[in-house]
């Protein structure tokens, strides 16, 4: 059975609980995951899920109830800022490190994850955020020069990653009460092999063996597929569907289109913009409140005033989070500039007007990903939101303008926790599939995460299905097509269906397997068709009267104009049968009431396969046809 889900089908915003019960999925421990939930297995000692982000990171564990949960650090934060800062002999990480940007920016290191696996020449023009420690050249690799306890020290991006990962591991160790040894790590879709290897090397040096890396989109889908969520519309989403994973981070936005087929995830397209993220919303707020401060105090807030700018930036980050849950939010900064305090408010309507261009750019990323995947928005059944910025209700509402009402926008799991939870669930899935007591566990895991047939399978380019009236084969346009294996289904694949025998006089069932082609069918509404007919009739009448009365055409021009709003065209996704693949004649005994014919279709990775069918009664003959 598919897992229970909670669908978000309206434009109304709702704040999801911070902790949602998640169950480990069963099946293959690869990005192509089996998603059926199972009874929680034995707790894995020292196995966690990690998200190492450019701006924020998190770590999730499977608790004693077998549920995924993001742990909090000493300050109670589940999202830990990816930041390091050094002040004399003191070392700071997370939010306390970001706070050091006000007075100690030159010794505060930010945005070092994306530098892993790159040379200095590749990143020398990258500007570090918030006037933090600049990137320097250290033997050809990017590094940061900071002062540690009075000594000038050069830390490479690798060194910074190791230090920060040790911090994350320490939080998990304190929470679980035992050492952390293994992890599943979510990685960005656009990371190169070299960057992934550099990330793995940093984790290994930090004392964590990464059992598997999982694309961030797959981690998000794993969290939802293996999570029990209360719902009034459990069956709204099919087990075969197309999903867009929209990940809006602090400094980047990624839109990934994934074909979900019988619990397997197959990526179709991914579009990344490293210059678009939640920080742009912060900048809009900073500009607004900066002008408000100057208007109230007549003290100019100069861009060169680093201390004032950082104070305001840290304040508007809180304001933005507040606007995710309420219609207005305050912004307060003590001694912002020249000893003057600032207190201001902004409502969501004003904020949305200021950020309209940013919203538009995010939606453009979604549209670009759909175009790359060659899908119409009508062909997308689900949108999964990732990243704290996606909590802004206006973004969700604007997504409903892009997709049809039937598309489900899922944000019931905290968007900034979903990646870590998905990684932890994948870790638990690995334990369920390859138990520690297995003598060749490591070899099996390595094979499951490296074989191309598993991590990058072939897929159907067009759907396969049955036509209901094969006698109409001379007119394929009129064939009723029933999809059995959808487009983009990973191969090899197998489907089993039961077909009822409806007539007592039937002694055989004919199955016609065809290849289909998806298309968007555009239908004029009845009202529009009637208007067109009336317009033609009116035009004919006008011509007749003009000839009859010799008064010239045009008197009835106003009568042909309809100022009322026309109904929109009706657009639906259809599949037309295009090519016959195989026919199968199945003998049946119609006297057996409620006896069904069980049909099995198997398609191998080379596209070849077979149909096999048998009536579900004792002694029934099984027939098979290869194609």
Secondary structure, DSSP 4 states (H G I P E B T S, - for coil): -PPP-----SS---PPPS---B-PBPS--SSS----B----PPPTTEEEEE--SSEEEEEEE-TTS-EEEPP-TTS-SSEE-EEEEETTEEEETHHHHHTTTT-GGGEEE--GGGTT-BHHHHTTPPPGGG-SPEEEETTEEEEEEEETTEEEEEEHHHHHHHHHHHHHHHHHHHHTS---EEEEEE-TT--HHHHHHHHHHHHHTT-EEEEEEEHHHHHHHHHHTB----S-GGGS-SEEEEEEEEE-SS-EEEEEEEEETTEEEEEEEEEETT-SHHHHHHHHHHHHHHHHHHHH-----TT-HHHHHHHHHHHHHHHHHHTTSSEEEEEEEEEETTEEEEEEEEHHHHHHHTHHHHHHHHHHHHHHHHHHT--GGG--EEEEESGGGG-HHHHHHHHHHS-TTSEEE--S-TTTHHHHHHHHHHHHHHHHS-TT-TTHHHHHHHHHH-HHHHS--B-SS-EEEES-GGGGGGGGG--EEEEE-TT-BSSEEEEEEEE---TT--EEEEEEEEEEEEEEEE--HHHHHHHHHHHHHHHHHHHHHHHHTS-TTTTTGGG---SPPPPPEEEEEEEEEEEEEEEEEE--TTSTT-EEEEEEEE-TTS-EEEEEEESSTTPPEEEEE-
